[in-house]
Amino acid sequence: MQSVYHCCDWIRHHYGHLSSEYLSLLDQMGGDITKQDAPVFFPTSLYRHIDDGEVEDKVRFLKETIYQITKLFDGNMKSVTWDKKNLDDFLNILERQLENLNSCVSPAMKPERRLKRYFKKLNKNVLRKMNYSAQAWELIRKETKRHLQRLDILAAQMY
């Protein structure tokens, strides 16, 4: 495991670049982001809570959120009409981000249960309930973008 200092250094110099890349790919892989709201409320209170946390907690939260997003995108994507190359590039960059954040977080640290529950609800109430439809995936894309933008703010607060 790397030191927190080294991780903050990596976050300072690389996180934002990778983040802007995958946010751009997220926009480019499909048409306009849907205006429809997901039937699961965005966990604003979790983000507010972590804003006041220690650097280690913020790094763990970044890692856990990106991990949960990668798990969401591991579902049945047959109905998706997104640009395949942009989708693959998006997922590859997310994985790279996750690998770097994983090296910063002790495996003994427990993930935030409420965050895990939120993503479980998102999977159940959007993807599974809507039978992995193109519309369901568009809602997931919208929620993913909201999370990734919010994580940018969190990462920026660390330095």
HUTA-V619010 format. One record per residue. PHI is phi in degrees with one decimal (none if undefined). PSI is psi in degrees with one decimal (NA if undefined). Layout:
phi/psi
PHI/PSI
PHI/PSI
This chain:
phi/psi
none/134.9
-78.5/160.2
-71.2/157.7
-60.7/-38.1
-59.3/-48.4
-60.9/-40.8
-64.4/-42.9
-63.3/-37.3
-62.4/-45.6
-63.5/-44.5
-61.0/-44.3
-60.2/-41.9
-96.9/-18.7
-126.7/-31.4
-56.4/-50.6
-60.7/-39.4
-64.4/-49.5
-63.3/-38.9
-62.6/-45.6
-65.2/-32.4
-63.8/-50.2
-73.5/-27.5
-67.0/-39.1
-64.1/-44.8
-63.3/-37.6
-60.1/-41.0
-69.8/-40.1
-76.7/-19.6
-77.8/-13.0
-144.7/-171.5
-76.5/-153.4
-61.1/147.0
-67.2/135.7
-60.7/149.0
-88.9/-15.9
-63.3/143.1
-92.5/143.8
-72.8/149.6
-77.0/11.9
-122.2/126.0
-68.8/136.4
-62.5/134.9
-79.5/61.5
-55.0/-40.7
-63.4/-34.3
-63.4/-43.0
-66.3/-40.6
-62.1/-41.1
-63.8/-44.9
-73.0/-25.0
-55.4/-32.2
-92.8/1.2
-78.2/173.7
-73.4/161.9
-56.6/-43.6
-60.1/-39.5
-65.9/-38.5
-66.5/-42.2
-63.0/-44.0
-61.7/-40.6
-65.5/-42.9
-56.9/-50.9
-60.0/-48.4
-64.2/-40.5
-65.6/-44.2
-65.8/-38.2
-60.8/-45.9
-63.8/-36.3
-65.4/-43.6
-63.3/-35.6
-64.6/-39.7
-58.9/-43.6
-77.4/5.6
-93.9/8.0
-87.1/-173.0
-67.9/109.1
-110.8/24.0
-60.8/-33.1
-84.8/-7.9
-67.1/136.1
-110.1/15.3
-69.8/159.7
-63.9/118.8
-61.1/-43.6
-65.1/-43.7
-63.5/-39.5
-62.6/-47.4
-61.5/-43.9
-62.9/-42.6
-56.8/-49.8
-67.0/-36.8
-64.9/-41.9
-68.0/-39.4
-59.4/-44.2
-60.6/-42.4
-62.6/-42.9
-60.7/-43.5
-63.8/-43.6
-58.0/-46.5
-64.9/-41.1
-69.8/-34.7
-58.7/-37.4
-71.3/-10.4
-97.7/-12.8
-116.0/131.3
-65.4/132.8
-62.6/-19.7
-74.7/-19.3
-72.8/128.2
-77.3/139.9
-70.5/158.6
-67.6/114.9
-60.7/-39.9
-66.2/-34.1
-67.1/-44.5
-60.0/-44.2
-62.8/-40.6
-59.1/-48.8
-67.8/-32.0
-64.1/-43.0
-64.0/-41.1
-59.7/-44.3
-63.5/-47.4
-70.1/-49.3
-84.2/-13.5
-112.8/-66.2
-64.8/-56.6
-69.1/-44.5
-63.8/-33.9
-96.2/15.9
54.7/40.2
54.0/35.1
-72.8/166.3
-59.1/-38.7
-62.7/-41.1
-62.3/-43.2
-66.9/-32.0
-66.6/-37.1
-65.1/-39.7
-65.1/-40.5
-61.6/-42.6
-63.1/-47.5
-65.5/-37.3
-61.6/-44.0
-61.6/-42.6
-59.7/-44.2
-64.4/-46.9
-65.0/-36.2
-66.6/-40.6
-68.0/-35.5
-66.0/-33.1
-58.7/-44.0
-63.1/-44.7
-61.0/-45.3
-63.4/-38.2
-65.7/-28.6
-73.2/-12.3
-84.9/-7.3
-142.2/NA
